[in-house]
């Protein structure tokens, strides 16, 4: 799978791309990530990509010319992909959205800055608009990392154990993941549930299913799960 990130600050991704699961996925060629600096498509002397909004108001707005030219050029690099515009006004990024994105061979992630995009960018490019949540970030770079981080976990071979992603919170039936324990068996008076030490895989599976159901209900009803 290929990700193309269109941003004014590609250097923000240098540390992120060189760590952990993502680094290994890139090395194993399970995914490709290409960074593009939108400013490279600016045509003015000072490489301007933003200007004051018509009608007045605070801040600056990203101009349509450099962004549209950038997207169109990047799309021609390979078979065109789905363009994602990261914006607080978009559809909420949920696990269901992530699962849909993971089926795409190529995603272009367009990161905004300042007070947002000139409306003609949206009208011309017709992107899929996605929001990381009901809040506002300084730019689209962190939401773009979030999209990459959630999608890559569903790409075959990335986690090594395909069941791991299926068992996580919000996957499949939408239930939260069951509690997990590791060594030591006792920590500050808290012990590992005996069923997990029993070796009875049927009983363990039943306990995990019940705990997952309790956790899911607890989130909305404040019901405490039984031990």
C-alpha positions in Angstrom: 0.0 0.0 0.0 1.2 3.5 -0.8 0.7 6.7 1.2 1.5 10.1 -0.3 1.6 12.9 2.3 1.1 16.4 0.9 2.3 18.9 3.5 4.1 22.2 4.1 6.2 20.5 6.8 7.6 17.2 5.6 10.3 17.2 8.2 7.7 16.6 10.9 7.5 13.0 9.6 11.2 12.1 9.8 11.1 10.8 13.4 7.8 9.2 13.0 8.8 7.2 9.9 11.9 5.8 11.5 10.4 4.1 14.5 8.8 0.8 15.5 6.2 -1.1 13.4 6.1 1.6 10.7 9.8 1.5 10.1 9.7 -2.3 9.8 6.7 -2.2 7.5 8.6 0.2 5.2 11.8 -1.9 5.3 9.8 -5.0 4.4 8.1 -3.1 1.5 4.7 -3.8 2.9 3.9 -0.1 2.6 5.4 3.0 0.9 5.3 6.5 2.2 6.2 9.5 0.0 6.4 13.0 1.3 5.7 16.0 -0.9 6.3 19.7 0.0 3.3 21.7 -1.3 5.5 24.8 -1.4 7.4 23.2 -4.3 4.4 24.1 -6.4 4.2 27.7 -5.3 5.0 30.1 -8.2 5.5 33.4 -6.4 8.9 34.8 -5.6 8.6 34.0 -1.9 7.0 30.6 -2.5 3.7 31.8 -0.9 1.0 29.3 -0.3 -1.4 31.3 1.8 -3.0 34.8 1.8 -5.5 36.9 3.7 -9.2 35.8 3.5 -11.5 37.8 1.3 -14.1 39.5 3.5 -11.7 39.9 6.4 -11.2 37.7 9.4 -8.3 36.3 11.4 -5.4 34.3 10.0 -4.4 33.2 6.6 -6.1 30.8 4.1 -4.3 28.3 1.9 -4.4 29.3 -1.8 -5.9 27.0 -4.4 -3.2 27.2 -7.0 -0.2 25.4 -5.3 -2.4 22.8 -3.7 -4.4 21.8 -6.8 -1.2 21.7 -8.9 0.6 19.6 -6.2 -2.3 17.1 -6.0 -2.6 16.8 -9.7 1.1 16.3 -10.2 1.4 13.7 -7.4 -1.6 11.8 -8.7 0.3 11.3 -12.0 3.2 9.6 -10.2 1.3 6.3 -10.2 -2.2 5.0 -10.6 -4.4 7.7 -9.0 -5.3 7.1 -5.4 -8.0 8.3 -3.1 -7.5 11.9 -2.0 -8.1 12.5 1.8 -8.4 16.0 3.0 -7.7 16.2 6.8 -10.2 18.7 8.2 -12.2 19.1 11.4 -15.3 19.4 9.2 -14.9 15.9 7.7 -16.4 12.6 8.7 -15.2 11.1 11.9 -12.2 8.7 11.7 -13.7 5.5 13.1 -12.5 1.9 12.9 -15.0 1.3 10.1 -13.5 4.2 8.1 -10.0 2.8 8.8 -11.1 -0.6 7.5 -12.4 1.0 4.4 -9.2 3.0 3.8 -7.1 -0.1 4.3 -8.7 -1.6 1.2 -7.3 1.1 -1.0 -4.0 0.5 -2.8 -3.1 4.2 -2.5 -4.0 7.1 -0.3 -3.1 10.8 -0.7 -3.2 12.7 2.6 -3.6 16.4 2.2 -2.5 18.3 5.3 -3.8 21.8 5.9 -2.4 24.7 7.9 -3.3 28.2 9.0 -7.1 28.9 8.9 -7.8 26.1 6.4 -8.3 25.7 2.7 -9.8 28.0 0.0 -13.2 26.4 -0.7 -12.3 26.0 -4.4 -9.7 23.4 -3.4 -12.5 21.2 -2.2 -14.8 21.9 -5.1 -12.1 21.3 -7.7 -10.5 18.2 -6.2 -13.5 16.6 -4.6 -11.6 14.8 -1.8 -12.9 12.6 0.9 -12.9 14.7 4.0 -11.9 13.1 7.3 -11.6 14.5 10.8 -9.5 13.0 13.6 -12.1 14.1 16.1 -14.1 17.0 17.5 -11.1 19.3 18.0 -8.8 21.5 16.0 -5.0 20.7 15.5 -2.4 23.2 14.3 -2.3 21.3 11.0 -3.2 18.1 9.3 0.2 16.4 9.9 -0.7 14.7 13.2 -4.1 13.5 11.8 -2.3 12.2 8.8 0.0 10.2 11.0 -3.0 8.9 12.8 -4.5 7.7 9.6 -1.3 6.0 8.6 -0.9 4.4 12.1 -4.4 3.0 12.1 -4.5 1.8 8.5 -1.1 0.1 8.5 -2.2 -2.2 11.3 -4.7 -3.8 9.0 -2.3 -4.4 6.2 -1.5 -8.2 6.0 1.9 -9.0 7.4 2.5 -5.7 9.3 1.7 -7.0 12.8 2.9 -10.5 12.0 -0.2 -12.0 13.8 -3.3 -11.1 11.8 -5.6 -12.1 14.7 -4.0 -9.3 16.8 -5.7 -6.6 14.8 -9.0 -8.4 14.7 -9.1 -8.8 18.5 -8.4 -5.1 19.3 -11.0 -2.6 20.5 -13.6 -1.4 17.9 -12.8 -4.2 15.5 -15.4 -6.4 13.9 -18.4 -6.2 16.2 -17.3 -2.9 17.7 -16.7 -4.2 21.2 -13.8 -3.0 23.3 -10.8 -5.3 23.9 -10.7 -7.6 26.9 -8.2 -6.9 29.8 -4.7 -8.2 29.3 -2.2 -9.4 31.9 1.5 -10.4 31.9 4.2 -11.1 34.6 4.3 -10.8 37.5 1.3 -12.8 38.7 0.8 -10.3 41.6 1.5 -6.6 41.6 0.7 -4.4 44.6 -2.0 -6.7 45.8 -3.6 -7.2 42.4 -3.5 -10.7 41.0 -4.0 -12.2 37.6 -7.5 -13.8 37.2 -7.2 -17.5 37.8 -8.9 -18.5 34.6 -6.0 -17.1 32.6 -3.6 -19.4 34.4 -5.8 -22.5 34.0 -4.7 -23.6 30.5 -8.4 -24.1 29.6 -8.6 -22.3 26.3 -12.4 -22.6 26.1 -12.8 -21.0 29.5 -10.3 -18.3 28.7 -12.1 -17.5 25.4 -15.4 -17.3 27.3 -13.9 -15.0 30.0 -12.4 -12.7 27.4 -15.7 -12.5 25.5 -17.6 -11.7 28.7 -15.0 -9.1 29.8 -15.1 -7.5 26.4 -18.9 -7.2 26.6 -18.7 -5.7 30.2 -16.1 -3.2 29.1 -18.2 -2.1 26.2 -21.2 -1.6 28.4 -19.2 0.1 31.1 -18.2 2.8 28.7 -21.8 3.9 28.3 -23.4 2.7 31.5 -20.6 2.9 34.2 -21.2 -0.8 35.0 -18.3 -2.4 36.9 -17.2 -5.8 35.4 -17.1 -8.8 37.7 -13.8 -10.5 38.4 
